[in-house]
């Protein structure tokens, strides 16, 4: 059972009663985290800020529906993601239809299979460069743990389309990482050569 610690639960109960100080405290605790989630699903910081503000309105208005046996952070993240998806669908002019492909590899498989190590920042930059259509599915499935059925409902697409977009996202990401590895290899080789020369 996940549950909520007593301090947060007390804040939640006070927020339900309309206590302004508690609402500000809750906002201060989680605004940074929720903004980071929103930024992952939006194109600009301005859009992310709009998503977070709209999400907070929903959070405060839906506190009565939150079960204290669940993760409060996870509950809020889901609201932020759903709010961001609503904005995405509103701005979307053309549906992305891709060929259906089976998916087996995961980002962990991709990372583990590479001979060159990548930093977290490098991986995040590669993910951020994913094209919007299948990049969105990748983030929902891999980062936030949604199932294909949930993604299909959220984006109003077929389950197989979600799988196809995820497959393409992984291939695109792997190509990005391979490109980064090729660029880094000469530097690594030069560094290794210099170290060998120093020891001789």
Number of C-alpha atoms within 10 A of each C-alpha: 7 9 12 17 11 10 8 16 14 13 18 23 14 15 21 16 11 12 13 11 12 19 19 12 14 16 14 11 12 13 16 12 14 25 19 15 21 27 19 20 25 20 13 11 14 11 16 23 18 17 27 26 17 15 23 19 10 15 18 16 12 12 16 12 8 14 12 16 10 13 16 20 12 11 14 20 22 17 20 26 23 18 20 25 21 15 17 18 14 9 9 11 8 8 11 12 14 16 11 16 15 10 13 8 11 13 15 9 10 14 15 11 10 13 8 15 12 13 8 9 9 13 15 11 12 17 21 17 12 19 12 16 20 24 22 24 25 27 19 22 18 14 12 14 12 16 15 20 14 15 23 18 12 15 17 12 16 15 17 17 21 29 26 20 25 28 24 22 23 22 14 19 22 17 13 17 22 14 11 15 17 11 11 12 12 11 11 13 11 11 12 12 11 11 11 10 9 8 6 5
